[in-house]
């Protein structure tokens, strides 16, 4: 099922499923059930944010972190991490050090989906104009072996460029030789054809197989 169809299916149950209900759905072998759980959880996070319910937000963040091993596909990470963490961080007005602690815990995990969640969650920060964590993690993951991290990092760099193209250019001026080509191609998608050509022509210092 597509995400729009899933959202339509889940809509009658929004606000009516507990965290334990979400856990049971996440435990399902069916991808659609896990998708439903995350749509429901995102809705709960947004409701808690509107109510400024810090206790509920803390519980949702802890639940999401504890069950990220069941958020086990790229699309599941992408539909959940930015929205859930935006609700948590924006409502609690989390300080940069607190946000970095969460991101680093996922980035240090050695677990693919937690690592992707760290990168993709920075979309919540990009949307409010904070680009530092995106650039920091993009540099950090430049040697990551998995294409799903390369793509996620490039996507976030591209989104950062939509907010501040000069900041993206400054990042690329420093790191392009060491970036995976996939990351670079994603990052420069909104640039002109001529500029994309210039960035892609920068010689790569990456070793084969990295």
C-alpha positions as CSV (number, residue, x, y, z in Angstrom):
1,X,0.0,0.0,0.0
2,X,1.2,3.5,-0.7
3,X,1.6,6.0,2.1
4,X,-1.4,8.1,1.1
5,X,-3.6,4.9,1.2
6,X,-2.0,4.0,4.6
7,X,-2.9,7.4,6.0
8,X,-6.4,7.1,4.8
9,X,-6.7,3.6,6.3
10,X,-5.3,4.7,9.7
11,X,-7.2,8.0,9.9
12,X,-10.2,6.7,11.8
13,X,-7.8,5.4,14.5
14,X,-5.8,8.6,15.1
15,X,-5.7,9.5,18.7
16,X,-7.3,6.2,19.7
17,X,-4.3,3.8,19.8
18,X,-2.0,3.7,22.9
19,X,1.8,3.4,22.8
20,X,1.3,-0.3,23.6
21,X,-0.9,-0.6,20.5
22,X,1.8,1.0,18.5
23,X,4.3,-1.4,19.9
24,X,2.1,-4.4,18.8
25,X,1.9,-3.0,15.3
26,X,5.7,-2.4,15.2
27,X,6.2,-6.0,16.2
28,X,4.2,-7.2,13.1
29,X,6.1,-8.8,10.2
30,X,4.0,-6.7,7.9
31,X,5.5,-3.5,6.6
32,X,2.1,-1.9,6.3
33,X,1.4,-2.6,10.0
34,X,4.7,-0.9,11.0
35,X,3.9,2.0,8.7
36,X,0.5,2.4,10.5
37,X,2.2,2.4,13.9
38,X,4.5,5.2,12.9
39,X,1.7,7.3,11.4
40,X,-0.2,6.9,14.7
41,X,2.9,7.7,16.7
42,X,3.6,10.8,14.7
43,X,0.0,12.0,15.2
44,X,0.4,11.4,19.0
45,X,3.6,13.4,19.0
46,X,1.9,16.3,17.1
47,X,-1.1,16.2,19.6
48,X,1.3,16.3,22.6
49,X,3.2,19.2,21.0
50,X,0.0,21.2,20.5
51,X,-1.0,20.5,24.1
52,X,2.6,21.3,25.3
53,X,2.5,18.0,27.2
54,X,6.2,17.5,28.0
55,X,5.5,14.2,29.9
56,X,3.8,12.7,26.8
57,X,6.6,14.0,24.5
58,X,9.2,12.4,26.7
59,X,7.4,9.1,26.6
60,X,7.0,9.3,22.8
61,X,10.7,10.1,22.3
62,X,11.7,7.2,24.6
63,X,9.3,4.8,22.9
64,X,10.6,5.8,19.4
65,X,14.2,5.4,20.4
66,X,13.5,2.1,22.1
67,X,11.8,0.7,19.0
68,X,13.9,2.0,16.2
69,X,15.1,-1.5,15.4
70,X,11.5,-2.1,14.1
71,X,11.6,1.1,12.0
72,X,13.5,-1.1,9.7
73,X,13.2,0.3,6.2
74,X,14.3,3.6,4.7
75,X,10.7,4.8,4.1
76,X,9.7,4.0,7.7
77,X,12.6,6.1,9.0
78,X,11.7,8.9,6.6
79,X,8.0,9.2,7.5
80,X,8.7,9.2,11.2
81,X,12.0,10.7,12.3
82,X,11.7,14.3,11.0
83,X,8.1,14.8,12.2
84,X,8.4,13.1,15.6
85,X,11.6,14.8,16.5
86,X,10.3,18.2,15.3
87,X,7.4,17.8,17.7
88,X,9.7,16.9,20.5
89,X,12.5,19.4,19.9
90,X,10.3,22.4,19.0
91,X,7.8,22.0,21.8
92,X,10.4,21.5,24.5
93,X,12.7,24.1,23.0
94,X,15.5,21.6,23.3
95,X,19.0,23.2,23.5
96,X,21.5,22.4,20.7
97,X,23.5,20.2,23.2
98,X,20.5,18.1,23.9
99,X,19.7,17.7,20.2
100,X,23.3,16.8,19.4
101,X,23.3,14.2,22.2
102,X,20.3,12.4,20.7
103,X,21.7,12.6,17.1
104,X,25.1,11.3,18.2
105,X,23.5,8.4,20.1
106,X,21.9,7.3,16.9
107,X,24.9,8.1,14.7
108,X,27.3,6.2,17.1
109,X,25.0,3.1,17.2
110,X,26.5,1.2,14.3
111,X,22.8,0.4,13.4
112,X,21.8,1.4,9.9
113,X,18.3,2.6,10.7
114,X,19.4,4.6,13.7
115,X,22.2,6.1,11.6
116,X,19.7,7.1,8.9
117,X,17.3,8.4,11.6
118,X,20.1,10.7,12.8
119,X,20.6,12.1,9.4
120,X,17.0,12.4,8.3
121,X,15.9,13.9,11.7
122,X,18.0,17.0,10.9
123,X,15.2,17.9,8.4
124,X,13.3,19.1,11.5
125,X,16.2,21.5,12.2
126,X,16.6,22.5,8.5
127,X,13.0,23.6,8.4
128,X,13.6,26.1,11.2
129,X,16.8,27.3,9.6
130,X,19.4,25.4,11.7
131,X,21.8,23.7,9.3
132,X,24.8,23.0,11.5
133,X,23.8,19.4,12.5
134,X,23.1,18.5,8.9
135,X,26.6,19.6,7.8
136,X,28.3,18.0,10.8
137,X,26.7,14.6,10.2
138,X,27.3,14.8,6.4
139,X,31.0,15.2,7.1
140,X,30.9,12.5,9.7
141,X,29.2,10.0,7.5
142,X,31.4,10.7,4.4
143,X,33.1,7.3,4.8
144,X,29.9,5.3,5.6
145,X,29.8,2.1,3.5
146,X,26.0,2.0,2.9
147,X,24.2,3.7,-0.1
148,X,21.1,4.4,2.1
149,X,23.2,6.7,4.2
150,X,24.8,8.3,1.1
151,X,21.4,9.0,-0.3
152,X,20.0,10.3,3.0
153,X,23.0,12.6,3.5
154,X,22.7,14.0,0.0
155,X,19.0,14.6,0.4
156,X,19.6,16.5,3.7
157,X,22.4,18.6,2.1
158,X,20.1,19.4,-0.8
159,X,17.4,20.5,1.7
160,X,20.0,22.6,3.5
161,X,20.9,24.2,0.2
162,X,17.3,25.2,-0.3
163,X,17.5,27.3,2.9
164,X,21.1,28.6,2.3
165,X,22.8,27.8,-1.0
166,X,25.9,29.7,0.0
167,X,26.3,27.5,3.2
168,X,26.0,24.4,1.0
169,X,28.6,25.7,-1.4
170,X,30.9,26.4,1.5
171,X,30.4,22.8,2.8
172,X,31.0,21.3,-0.6
173,X,34.2,23.4,-1.2
174,X,35.7,21.7,1.8
175,X,34.3,18.2,1.6
176,X,33.5,17.4,-2.1
177,X,36.7,15.3,-2.7
178,X,35.8,13.0,0.2
179,X,32.0,12.7,-0.4
180,X,30.5,9.6,-2.0
181,X,29.4,10.5,-5.5
182,X,25.8,9.6,-4.7
183,X,25.8,12.1,-1.8
184,X,27.2,14.8,-4.1
185,X,24.7,14.1,-6.9
186,X,21.8,14.4,-4.5
187,X,23.2,17.5,-2.8
188,X,23.6,19.5,-6.0
189,X,20.3,18.6,-7.7
190,X,18.9,22.2,-7.3
191,X,21.9,23.8,-8.9
192,X,22.2,24.8,-12.5
193,X,23.5,22.2,-15.0
194,X,26.7,24.2,-15.4
195,X,27.4,24.3,-11.6
196,X,26.5,20.7,-11.2
197,X,29.1,19.9,-13.8
198,X,31.8,21.9,-11.9
199,X,31.2,20.1,-8.7
200,X,31.1,16.6,-10.3
201,X,34.4,17.4,-12.0
202,X,36.2,17.8,-8.7
203,X,38.6,14.9,-8.4
204,X,37.6,12.3,-5.8
205,X,40.0,11.3,-3.1
206,X,37.9,8.3,-2.0
207,X,39.5,4.9,-2.3
208,X,37.7,2.3,-4.4
209,X,35.4,0.2,-2.4
210,X,34.7,2.9,0.2
